[in-house]
Amino acid sequence: MLMKRMIYTTKFISVLVFIALMLAACNKDEWKDDVDALKQPMPTGIVIMDAVSVTAVKGTSFQLRFRVNPSGVAVTEGNLELDLQNSDTYLLVPPTRSAFSAQSRASYVTPSDCYKITGVEPDRNGSGEILDGQWIVTIKTQGEGNFRNVSDLYLVMNYTDAAGVAHKVSSPVLPVQIVPTADEGVEFRYSLVQTLRTAHGELNPYILYTDVNTYRNASGGEWVYDISFITKAESQGEAMTLDWLTLHEKQYVSLIPKKDHELWTSLEEGKEKKVSTASQVAITDFGGTQKIIDLPITYCPRTVIIRRDMPIAELNANRDDIDYVIDLSAEAAEYGLTADMASHLTRRPTSIDFHGVFIDNFGIDEINTVGEDNTFVLQASPFIPDELTAGFITADADAAIANYILHSFPQYGNPLDKDTFQFLLDMEIRILINGGNRPKERMTI
């Protein structure tokens, strides 16, 4: 019996010695690594701080402060991901195909072409000290084309437990949206000419409308660019001063002529038919992107005098032609009243009040100012009841008078509310036709 016990004891000791030898053969560093891994805290949650939603201009970056629980978990750009769900893109034109990579729903994490992590760093207090467990992630917005994107964003952290099993932990949802740049979301509208003075004799502000674009998603839902995204407007130009107080409420800015600037003198004195200058106008959105225009500014007087010498033979030859007109568009263009003067306006109602004359067997009984594709023309329809036998001269006091108005209004203004109108052109066009036996050079004022 004693002998059996001795044998068992010997075997037991041999086993212990074998185990000890095996343990001794193990790498001490491996043991240390295993122990350290067991000591590392495992993340249990992510909390986004100080943000309930984010709106960012395309191409800019934003930062999120977040906390990983428990503290002590190391966060890097390599173990943090973005999960974008419910992504919806609005395009300036109805989409025919997706402009972005297809979003896979099979994976837990849905990467988006519109958002990208560009940096992760520890959060710090005002003294520069690291706040334990708090981090800042920088996210850049991106994408090609003129679009708006809305998504639900989750921060997802990847980690591996002590057993080597990969896990993910996610933050609560954060609604995010990318909006177009100022250059994409806003369209400038303006007239190529305005009258320098209003009907009341005041200097007439040059109007620059800031129309906003509309976007549509695949299901037909629409979104309109918000003009309040524009936070600043500036201008450069010697003769004009910018007033942008009406930008948010009425969707236009005004360039006010400087009262005593020498540029207006020649026009006011009747030495010039028009004067031109330029002002650079820049609007800036909350993301710092800009839309810039070198705005061409042309002013003409309120009273425009159009003179034309017509051969009597031509007038007589067309006396019975009801479609015959005297085209005065070239003379009008000398004042800046060109065919395309309203081509940069989307809302351009006009009105004309004409007072014809009839003296010495010649008169003008109708004026036309609307050409093909709603361009501007100036055409006079003569009335000649009997054949002209002698030349004639129309005195200034006998001019045919057309009171012509071109006005516009903000994009969402009421076209029936005169208080919202801006009178861009409010002028008196005086037409004097002289008849002669042969063509003469045009007279100028």
C-alpha positions as CSV (number, residue, x, y, z in Angstrom):
1,M,0.0,0.0,0.0
2,L,2.8,2.3,0.9
3,M,4.5,1.4,-2.3
4,K,1.5,2.4,-4.4
5,R,1.3,5.8,-2.7
6,M,4.9,6.4,-3.4
7,I,4.3,5.6,-7.1
8,Y,1.3,8.0,-7.3
9,T,3.2,10.7,-5.6
10,T,6.1,10.3,-7.9
11,K,3.8,10.5,-10.9
12,F,2.1,13.6,-9.6
13,I,5.4,15.3,-9.0
14,S,6.5,14.4,-12.5
15,V,3.3,16.0,-13.9
16,L,3.9,19.2,-11.9
17,V,7.5,19.2,-13.1
18,F,6.4,18.8,-16.7
19,I,3.9,21.7,-16.3
20,A,6.5,23.9,-14.7
21,L,8.9,23.1,-17.6
22,M,6.2,23.9,-20.1
23,L,5.4,27.2,-18.4
24,A,9.0,28.1,-18.2
25,A,9.3,27.5,-22.0
26,C,6.5,30.1,-22.7
27,N,7.5,33.6,-23.8
28,K,7.2,36.0,-20.9
29,D,6.2,38.8,-23.3
30,E,3.3,36.7,-24.6
31,W,2.0,36.3,-21.1
32,K,2.4,40.0,-20.5
33,D,0.4,40.8,-23.7
34,D,-2.4,38.5,-22.7
35,V,-2.6,40.0,-19.3
36,D,-2.5,43.6,-20.7
37,A,-5.3,42.6,-23.1
38,L,-7.4,41.5,-20.3
39,K,-6.8,44.7,-18.5
40,Q,-8.0,46.9,-21.5
41,P,-11.5,48.3,-21.1
42,M,-14.0,47.3,-23.7
43,P,-16.2,50.1,-25.1
44,T,-19.8,49.8,-24.2
45,G,-21.3,53.0,-25.8
46,I,-20.7,56.2,-27.7
47,V,-22.4,59.4,-26.8
48,I,-22.3,62.4,-29.2
49,M,-22.1,65.6,-27.2
50,D,-23.4,69.2,-28.0
51,A,-25.1,68.3,-31.3
52,V,-28.6,67.2,-32.2
53,S,-28.2,67.7,-35.9
54,V,-25.7,69.0,-38.4
55,T,-26.0,71.1,-41.6
56,A,-22.9,71.5,-43.6
57,V,-22.1,73.1,-46.9
58,K,-20.8,70.7,-49.5
59,G,-17.0,70.6,-49.5
60,T,-16.6,71.9,-46.0
61,S,-15.8,69.9,-42.8
62,F,-17.5,69.8,-39.4
63,Q,-16.5,68.4,-36.0
64,L,-18.3,66.2,-33.5
65,R,-17.4,65.9,-29.8
66,F,-18.2,62.5,-28.5
67,R,-17.5,60.3,-25.4
68,V,-16.7,56.6,-25.4
69,N,-17.8,54.7,-22.3
70,P,-16.0,53.6,-20.3
71,S,-13.1,56.1,-20.4
72,G,-9.7,54.8,-21.2
73,V,-10.7,53.3,-24.5
74,A,-8.3,54.4,-27.3
75,V,-10.0,55.9,-30.4
76,T,-8.2,56.2,-33.7
77,E,-9.1,57.1,-37.2
78,G,-8.5,53.5,-38.0
79,N,-11.1,52.0,-35.6
80,L,-13.8,54.6,-36.1
81,E,-16.3,54.4,-38.9
82,L,-19.4,56.3,-40.2
83,D,-22.6,54.5,-40.7
84,L,-25.0,56.4,-42.9
85,Q,-28.5,55.2,-43.1
86,N,-31.7,56.5,-44.8
87,S,-29.6,58.6,-47.3
88,D,-31.7,60.7,-49.6
89,T,-30.3,62.9,-52.3
90,Y,-32.0,65.9,-53.9
91,L,-30.7,67.0,-57.4
92,L,-31.1,70.3,-59.2
93,V,-32.6,68.3,-62.1
94,P,-34.9,65.3,-61.7
95,P,-32.5,62.4,-61.3
96,T,-32.3,59.8,-64.1
97,R,-29.7,57.7,-62.4
98,S,-27.9,57.8,-59.1
99,A,-24.9,60.1,-59.0
100,F,-23.4,58.3,-56.0
101,S,-22.1,54.8,-55.2
102,A,-24.8,52.2,-54.5
103,Q,-25.4,51.8,-50.7
104,S,-25.2,48.3,-49.6
105,R,-27.6,47.3,-46.9
106,A,-26.0,43.9,-46.3
107,S,-23.2,45.2,-44.2
108,Y,-23.7,46.7,-40.7
109,V,-21.8,49.8,-41.8
110,T,-23.0,51.7,-44.9
111,P,-20.2,54.0,-46.1
112,S,-21.3,57.1,-47.9
113,D,-19.5,58.9,-50.7
114,C,-20.7,62.2,-49.2
115,Y,-19.0,62.0,-45.8
116,K,-15.4,61.0,-44.9
117,I,-13.5,60.9,-41.5
118,T,-10.3,63.0,-41.9
119,G,-9.1,63.1,-38.3
120,V,-9.7,61.9,-34.7
121,E,-8.1,63.6,-31.7
122,P,-8.6,63.8,-27.9
123,D,-10.9,66.5,-26.7
124,R,-9.3,69.2,-24.4
125,N,-10.5,71.8,-22.0
126,G,-9.8,75.5,-22.1
127,S,-6.4,75.0,-20.5
128,G,-5.4,72.4,-23.2
129,E,-5.7,69.4,-20.8
130,I,-7.0,66.2,-22.3
131,L,-10.5,65.3,-21.2
132,D,-10.4,61.6,-20.4
133,G,-12.8,59.6,-22.6
134,Q,-13.8,62.5,-24.8
135,W,-12.8,62.8,-28.4
136,I,-13.3,65.0,-31.5
137,V,-13.8,63.6,-35.0
138,T,-13.5,65.7,-38.1
139,I,-15.8,64.8,-41.0
140,K,-15.4,66.2,-44.5
141,T,-18.4,66.5,-46.8
142,Q,-17.9,65.9,-50.5
143,G,-19.6,64.9,-53.7
144,E,-19.8,65.8,-57.4
145,G,-22.7,67.8,-58.8
146,N,-25.2,70.3,-57.5
147,F,-27.2,68.4,-54.8
148,R,-28.5,68.2,-51.3
149,N,-28.2,65.1,-49.2
150,V,-29.9,64.1,-45.9
151,S,-28.9,61.1,-43.9
152,D,-28.9,59.5,-40.4
153,L,-25.3,59.3,-39.2
154,Y,-24.0,56.9,-36.6
155,L,-20.4,56.8,-35.2
156,V,-19.3,53.2,-35.1
157,M,-16.2,52.0,-33.2
158,N,-14.5,48.7,-34.0
159,Y,-12.8,46.7,-31.3
160,T,-11.5,43.2,-30.6
161,D,-12.0,41.4,-27.3
162,A,-9.5,39.3,-25.4
163,A,-10.7,36.2,-27.1
164,G,-9.9,37.8,-30.5
165,V,-13.6,38.3,-31.5
166,A,-14.3,41.5,-33.4
167,H,-17.2,43.8,-32.2
168,K,-18.8,47.1,-33.1
169,V,-20.4,49.7,-30.8
170,S,-22.5,52.5,-32.2
171,S,-23.7,56.0,-31.2
172,P,-27.3,57.1,-31.2
173,V,-28.5,58.6,-34.5
174,L,-27.5,62.1,-35.6
175,P,-29.4,63.7,-38.5
176,V,-27.0,65.3,-41.0
177,Q,-27.5,67.2,-44.2
178,I,-25.2,68.5,-47.0
179,V,-26.5,71.6,-48.7
180,P,-25.2,73.2,-52.0
181,T,-22.6,75.9,-52.0
182,A,-23.6,79.5,-52.4
183,D,-22.6,79.4,-56.0
184,E,-24.8,76.4,-56.6
185,G,-27.8,77.4,-54.5
186,V,-28.3,81.0,-55.7
187,E,-28.9,82.5,-59.1
188,F,-28.2,86.2,-59.8
189,R,-30.9,88.0,-61.8
190,Y,-30.6,91.6,-63.0
191,S,-31.3,94.0,-65.9
192,L,-28.6,95.2,-68.2
193,V,-29.8,98.8,-68.0
194,Q,-31.8,100.9,-65.6
195,T,-32.9,104.5,-65.5
196,L,-30.6,106.7,-63.3
197,R,-33.5,108.5,-61.7
198,T,-36.9,107.3,-60.5
199,A,-40.1,109.0,-61.4
200,H,-39.7,111.0,-58.2
201,G,-36.3,112.3,-59.2
202,E,-34.4,110.1,-56.7
203,L,-31.3,108.0,-57.6
204,N,-32.5,104.6,-58.7
205,P,-30.8,101.6,-56.9
206,Y,-29.4,98.9,-59.2
207,I,-31.2,95.7,-58.2
208,L,-29.5,92.3,-58.0
209,Y,-32.0,89.5,-57.3
210,T,-30.9,86.5,-55.4
211,D,-33.1,83.7,-56.7
212,V,-32.8,80.3,-55.0
213,N,-32.8,76.9,-56.7
214,T,-35.2,74.1,-56.2
215,Y,-34.1,70.4,-55.8
216,R,-35.9,67.2,-56.2
217,N,-35.3,63.6,-54.9
218,A,-36.1,60.4,-56.7
219,S,-39.6,60.2,-55.2
220,G,-40.5,63.7,-56.3
221,G,-40.1,65.5,-53.0
222,E,-38.8,69.0,-53.4
223,W,-36.5,71.2,-51.3
224,V,-35.7,74.8,-51.8
225,Y,-32.3,76.4,-51.0
226,D,-32.6,78.6,-47.9
227,I,-31.5,82.1,-48.5
228,S,-30.7,82.4,-44.8
229,F,-27.7,80.2,-45.5
230,I,-26.1,83.4,-46.9
231,T,-24.5,85.3,-44.0
232,K,-22.7,88.1,-45.7
233,A,-22.6,90.2,-48.9
234,E,-19.9,92.6,-50.0
235,S,-19.1,94.7,-53.1
236,Q,-16.2,96.5,-54.7
237,G,-16.7,99.5,-56.9
238,E,-16.1,103.2,-56.8
239,A,-19.4,104.5,-57.9
240,M,-21.8,102.3,-56.0
241,T,-22.6,101.4,-52.3
242,L,-24.0,98.0,-51.4
243,D,-27.2,97.7,-49.4
244,W,-28.0,94.0,-48.5
245,L,-30.5,94.5,-45.7
246,T,-33.2,93.2,-47.9
247,L,-31.4,90.0,-48.8
248,H,-33.1,87.6,-46.3
249,E,-36.5,89.2,-46.3
250,K,-36.9,90.2,-49.9
251,Q,-34.2,88.2,-51.7
252,Y,-32.4,91.0,-53.5
253,V,-29.5,93.4,-52.8
254,S,-29.2,97.0,-54.0
255,L,-26.3,99.0,-55.3
256,I,-26.9,102.6,-54.5
257,P,-25.3,105.2,-56.9
258,K,-23.1,107.6,-54.9
259,K,-24.8,110.9,-55.1
260,D,-21.9,113.2,-56.1
261,H,-19.9,110.8,-58.1
262,E,-18.5,112.3,-61.3
263,L,-19.7,109.3,-63.4
264,W,-23.3,110.5,-63.4
265,T,-22.5,114.1,-64.4
266,S,-22.3,113.7,-68.2
267,L,-25.6,111.7,-68.1
268,E,-27.3,114.2,-66.0
269,E,-26.2,117.1,-68.2
270,G,-27.4,115.3,-71.4
271,K,-23.9,114.9,-72.8
272,E,-24.1,111.1,-72.8
273,K,-26.9,108.7,-73.7
274,K,-25.7,106.2,-71.2
275,V,-23.0,105.6,-68.6
276,S,-21.5,102.2,-67.5
277,T,-19.5,100.9,-64.7
278,A,-19.1,97.6,-62.8
279,S,-19.3,96.4,-59.3
280,Q,-18.1,93.1,-58.0
281,V,-20.6,91.6,-55.7
282,A,-19.8,88.6,-53.5
283,I,-22.2,86.6,-51.2
284,T,-20.9,84.2,-48.6
285,D,-22.7,81.3,-47.0
286,F,-22.2,80.0,-43.4
287,G,-19.6,77.5,-44.7
288,G,-17.5,80.2,-46.2
289,T,-18.1,79.4,-49.9
290,Q,-18.9,82.3,-52.2
291,K,-20.8,83.3,-55.3
292,I,-19.2,86.3,-57.1
293,I,-20.4,88.4,-60.0
294,D,-18.8,91.3,-61.8
295,L,-22.1,93.0,-62.2
296,P,-22.3,95.2,-65.4
297,I,-24.1,98.4,-64.5
298,T,-25.5,100.7,-67.2
299,Y,-27.7,103.7,-66.5
300,C,-29.7,105.8,-69.0
301,P,-31.7,109.0,-68.5
302,R,-35.5,109.0,-67.8
303,T,-36.1,111.0,-71.0
304,V,-34.9,109.3,-74.2
305,I,-35.1,111.2,-77.4
306,I,-35.2,109.2,-80.6
307,R,-34.8,111.0,-83.9
308,R,-35.0,109.6,-87.4
309,D,-35.0,111.1,-90.8
310,M,-37.1,109.0,-93.3
311,P,-37.2,109.3,-97.1
312,I,-40.6,110.4,-98.2
313,A,-40.4,107.9,-101.1
314,E,-40.1,105.0,-98.6
315,L,-43.0,106.4,-96.5
316,N,-45.2,106.8,-99.5
317,A,-44.3,103.3,-100.9
318,N,-45.5,101.7,-97.6
319,R,-48.4,104.0,-96.9
320,D,-51.0,101.3,-97.4
321,D,-49.0,98.5,-95.8
322,I,-50.5,97.8,-92.4
323,D,-47.5,95.7,-91.4
324,Y,-45.0,98.5,-92.2
325,V,-43.0,99.8,-89.2
326,I,-40.1,102.2,-88.7
327,D,-37.6,100.2,-86.7
328,L,-36.0,102.5,-84.2
329,S,-34.2,99.7,-82.2
330,A,-30.7,100.8,-83.3
331,E,-31.4,104.3,-81.9
332,A,-32.8,102.8,-78.7
333,A,-29.7,100.6,-78.3
334,E,-27.5,103.8,-78.0
335,Y,-29.2,104.3,-74.6
336,G,-28.6,100.7,-73.6
337,L,-32.1,99.6,-74.5
338,T,-30.9,96.5,-76.4
339,A,-32.8,93.4,-77.4
340,D,-31.3,91.4,-74.6
341,M,-31.5,94.0,-71.9
342,A,-33.9,91.9,-69.8
343,S,-32.4,88.5,-70.7
344,H,-30.9,88.0,-67.2
345,L,-34.3,88.5,-65.5
346,T,-36.8,85.7,-65.0
347,R,-39.7,88.0,-64.0
348,R,-39.9,91.0,-66.4
349,P,-43.3,92.5,-66.8
350,T,-43.5,95.7,-68.9
351,S,-46.1,98.3,-69.5
352,I,-46.3,101.1,-72.1
353,D,-48.6,104.1,-72.3
354,F,-48.4,105.7,-75.8
355,H,-49.6,109.1,-76.9
356,G,-49.5,109.4,-80.7
357,V,-49.4,112.5,-82.8
358,F,-50.7,113.5,-86.2
359,I,-49.4,116.6,-87.9
360,D,-49.3,117.6,-91.6
361,N,-50.6,114.3,-93.0
362,F,-48.1,112.2,-91.0
363,G,-48.6,110.6,-87.6
364,I,-47.5,107.7,-85.4
365,D,-50.4,105.8,-84.0
366,E,-48.8,102.8,-82.5
367,I,-45.6,101.7,-80.8
368,N,-44.3,98.1,-80.4
369,T,-41.7,97.2,-77.8
370,V,-41.9,93.4,-77.8
371,G,-39.9,91.4,-80.3
372,E,-39.3,87.7,-81.0
373,D,-38.8,85.6,-77.8
374,N,-39.9,88.6,-75.7
375,T,-36.8,90.6,-76.7
376,F,-37.0,94.4,-76.7
377,V,-37.6,96.3,-79.9
378,L,-38.7,99.8,-80.7
379,Q,-41.0,100.0,-83.7
380,A,-43.2,102.9,-84.8
381,S,-46.2,102.3,-86.9
382,P,-46.8,105.4,-89.1
383,F,-50.2,106.7,-90.2
384,I,-50.2,108.4,-93.6
385,P,-53.7,109.0,-95.0
386,D,-52.6,110.8,-98.1
387,E,-49.5,110.7,-100.2
388,L,-46.7,113.0,-98.9
389,T,-45.7,115.7,-101.3
390,A,-43.2,117.6,-99.3
391,G,-40.7,117.1,-96.5
392,F,-41.6,117.8,-92.9
393,I,-39.9,118.2,-89.6
394,T,-41.5,117.2,-86.3
395,A,-40.9,119.8,-83.6
396,D,-39.8,118.6,-80.1
397,A,-43.2,119.7,-78.7
398,D,-44.9,117.4,-81.2
399,A,-43.0,114.2,-80.4
400,A,-44.9,111.0,-80.0
401,I,-44.4,109.9,-76.4
402,A,-44.2,106.4,-75.0
403,N,-44.1,106.0,-71.3
404,Y,-42.2,102.7,-70.9
405,I,-41.8,100.7,-67.7
406,L,-39.8,97.6,-67.0
407,H,-40.2,96.3,-63.5
408,S,-39.5,93.1,-61.6
409,F,-40.1,91.7,-58.2
410,P,-38.4,89.1,-55.9
411,Q,-38.7,85.4,-56.5
412,Y,-41.5,84.9,-54.0
413,G,-42.9,88.3,-54.1
414,N,-46.5,89.1,-55.0
415,P,-46.7,90.2,-58.6
416,L,-50.0,92.1,-57.8
417,D,-48.5,94.0,-54.9
418,K,-47.0,97.2,-56.2
419,D,-45.1,97.6,-52.9
420,T,-42.9,94.7,-53.9
421,F,-42.1,96.0,-57.4
422,Q,-38.7,97.4,-58.3
423,F,-39.0,99.9,-61.3
424,L,-35.8,99.1,-63.2
425,L,-36.8,101.3,-66.2
426,D,-39.3,104.1,-65.8
427,M,-38.9,106.3,-68.8
428,E,-40.4,108.6,-71.3
429,I,-39.4,107.8,-74.9
430,R,-39.9,110.8,-77.2
431,I,-40.0,109.9,-80.9
432,L,-39.5,112.5,-83.6
433,I,-39.7,111.4,-87.3
434,N,-38.7,113.9,-90.0
435,G,-39.5,113.4,-93.7
436,G,-37.2,114.4,-96.5
437,N,-36.6,113.8,-100.2
438,R,-33.5,111.8,-99.6
439,P,-31.9,110.0,-96.6
440,K,-30.1,112.2,-94.1
441,E,-27.7,111.5,-91.3
442,R,-29.3,110.8,-88.0
443,M,-29.5,113.7,-85.7
444,T,-28.3,113.4,-82.2
445,I,-29.2,115.2,-79.1
